[in-house]
Amino acid sequence: MRSKIRTQAANLRHLDLHGALRLERLAKEVKRGDSTNAEAQASRHYWKHLFGSEFSRHKEGAEDGLNARLNYGYAVLRALVARQLVMNGLQPALGLGHQSRQNPFNLADDFMEPFRYLVERLVRASGADTAPLTSADKVALLCFMEQEVAMDGQTFRVASAVAEAVASYCRVIERGAGGLHLP
């Protein structure tokens, strides 16, 4: 959760938008189980600064262009993460933060959180707002896979960054050593 909020702050800074300082402060306030509700506060703050105060995030059945683009990009990212988890012998349904019995991708959702900014940055750069999502838009959205991600002093392409994040998690589980490598 801290990593996700920090990447949101970095995304706002990268895009020369206001609001990053508040997110950086909220990232430091995250407690186990999010008892301070920092994630929800950060989310409201982030979306307001990224897409404007009128924007409302809709996950299911989104009809507006921004949400449809976000949902498509997240679906691709989720599939990439789930595939990497399975390749490493992990069960995507057994999450850490996400723990819904109806969600077969809880762990995938946990791991994709710090990578979401890549999709959001691309959607913001597209300038689309109300236009329907087209096939050409879907192809353009796949460009997030070519982005570089900084992790632990190294730079990775998205697929390699996800692979390293999952591998670091496996090392922690297997050896109890090292730390989780996230953007």
KARA-V138640 format. One record per residue. RES is the residue in one small letter. SS is DSSP state (hx for helix, st for strand, lp for the rest). OMEGA is omega in radians with two decimals (* if undefined). D_CENTER is the distance of its C-alpha to the mean C-alpha in Angstrom with 2 decimals. Layout:
((RES/SS/OMEGA/D_CENTER) (RES/SS/OMEGA/D_CENTER))
This chain:
((m/lp/3.11/9.88) (r/hx/-3.13/11.63) (s/hx/3.12/9.36) (k/hx/-3.11/6.41) (i/hx/3.09/9.40) (r/hx/3.12/10.90) (t/hx/3.05/8.37) (q/hx/3.11/8.69) (a/hx/3.13/12.36) (a/hx/3.12/12.53) (n/hx/3.10/11.15) (l/hx/3.11/13.91) (r/hx/-3.14/16.36) (h/hx/-3.12/15.73) (l/lp/-3.12/16.43) (d/lp/3.10/19.40) (l/lp/3.10/18.44) (h/lp/2.99/19.63) (g/lp/-3.06/17.90) (a/hx/-3.09/16.28) (l/hx/3.11/19.01) (r/hx/3.11/18.50) (l/hx/3.10/14.83) (e/hx/3.09/16.11) (r/hx/3.13/18.79) (l/hx/3.12/16.67) (a/hx/3.13/14.62) (k/hx/-3.10/18.11) (e/hx/-3.10/19.15) (v/lp/3.11/16.77) (k/lp/3.11/19.25) (r/hx/-3.11/19.32) (g/hx/-3.14/18.60) (d/hx/-3.12/17.32) (s/lp/3.13/20.95) (t/lp/3.14/20.57) (n/lp/-3.10/17.94) (a/hx/-3.11/15.93) (e/hx/3.14/12.54) (a/hx/3.10/14.30) (q/hx/-3.13/16.13) (a/hx/-3.12/13.22) (s/hx/3.13/11.57) (r/hx/-3.12/15.02) (h/hx/-3.09/15.65) (y/hx/-3.10/12.57) (w/hx/3.14/13.11) (k/hx/-3.11/16.79) (h/hx/-3.11/16.58) (l/hx/-3.05/14.22) (f/hx/3.11/16.16) (g/lp/-3.03/19.21) (s/lp/-3.14/20.73) (e/lp/-3.07/21.62) (f/lp/3.07/18.14) (s/lp/-3.09/17.24) (r/lp/3.10/14.08) (h/lp/-3.09/15.39) (k/lp/-3.05/13.64) (e/lp/3.04/16.87) (g/lp/-3.12/19.62) (a/lp/3.13/18.31) (e/lp/3.13/21.20) (d/lp/-3.05/20.17) (g/hx/-3.11/18.90) (l/hx/-3.13/15.76) (n/hx/3.11/14.41) (a/hx/3.12/15.74) (r/hx/3.10/13.99) (l/hx/-3.12/10.53) (n/hx/3.12/11.46) (y/hx/3.13/12.86) (g/hx/3.11/10.10) (y/hx/3.12/7.72) (a/hx/3.10/10.97) (v/hx/3.13/11.51) (l/hx/3.14/8.32) (r/hx/3.13/9.19) (a/hx/3.11/12.71) (l/hx/-3.13/12.21) (v/hx/-3.13/10.75) (a/hx/3.12/13.49) (r/hx/-3.13/16.06) (q/hx/3.11/15.47) (l/hx/-3.13/15.80) (v/hx/3.11/18.97) (m/hx/3.13/20.32) (n/lp/3.07/20.28) (g/lp/-3.13/22.10) (l/lp/3.14/19.49) (q/lp/-3.09/19.38) (p/lp/-3.10/15.99) (a/lp/-3.06/17.48) (l/lp/-3.06/18.13) (g/lp/3.09/15.15) (l/lp/3.11/15.19) (g/lp/3.08/13.54) (h/lp/-3.06/13.32) (q/lp/3.14/17.00) (s/lp/3.11/18.12) (r/lp/-3.13/21.15) (q/lp/-3.07/20.45) (n/lp/3.12/17.02) (p/lp/-3.08/17.66) (f/lp/-3.11/14.06) (n/hx/-3.11/13.37) (l/hx/3.07/12.72) (a/hx/3.11/10.52) (d/hx/3.07/8.36) (d/hx/-3.06/8.69) (f/hx/-3.11/7.85) (m/hx/-3.10/4.76) (e/hx/-3.10/3.25) (p/hx/-3.14/4.23) (f/hx/-3.08/3.68) (r/hx/-3.08/2.25) (y/hx/-3.14/5.37) (l/hx/3.09/7.32) (v/hx/-3.10/7.76) (e/hx/3.13/8.43) (r/hx/-3.12/10.79) (l/hx/3.11/12.53) (v/hx/3.12/13.07) (r/hx/-3.11/14.44) (a/hx/-3.12/16.59) (s/hx/3.13/17.95) (g/lp/-3.13/19.75) (a/lp/3.05/19.76) (d/lp/-3.09/20.08) (t/lp/-3.10/22.54) (a/lp/3.12/23.33) (p/lp/3.11/22.71) (l/lp/-3.12/20.31) (t/lp/3.07/22.58) (s/hx/3.11/22.74) (a/hx/3.09/22.78) (d/hx/-3.14/19.57) (k/hx/3.10/17.92) (v/hx/3.14/19.35) (a/hx/-3.14/18.21) (l/hx/3.12/14.56) (l/hx/3.12/14.78) (c/hx/3.12/15.37) (f/hx/-3.14/11.76) (m/hx/-3.13/12.87) (e/hx/-3.11/15.51) (q/lp/3.06/13.58) (e/st/-3.10/14.31) (v/st/3.09/12.14) (a/st/3.10/14.15) (m/st/3.05/14.38) (d/lp/3.07/17.55) (g/lp/3.11/19.66) (q/st/3.10/18.96) (t/st/-3.11/17.28) (f/st/2.87/15.78) (r/st/-3.00/14.86) (v/hx/-3.10/11.55) (a/hx/3.12/13.48) (s/hx/3.11/15.35) (a/hx/3.10/12.55) (v/hx/3.12/11.11) (a/hx/3.13/14.82) (e/hx/3.11/15.48) (a/hx/3.14/12.83) (v/hx/3.12/14.36) (a/hx/3.12/17.80) (s/hx/3.09/17.55) (y/hx/3.12/16.82) (c/hx/3.11/19.84) (r/hx/3.12/21.94) (v/hx/-3.14/21.36) (i/hx/-3.04/22.35) (e/hx/-3.02/25.27) (r/hx/-3.07/26.71) (g/lp/-3.06/25.43) (a/lp/3.10/25.05) (g/lp/-3.14/22.57) (g/lp/3.12/19.19) (l/lp/3.12/15.61) (h/lp/-3.13/14.35) (l/lp/3.12/10.85) (p/lp/*/9.94))
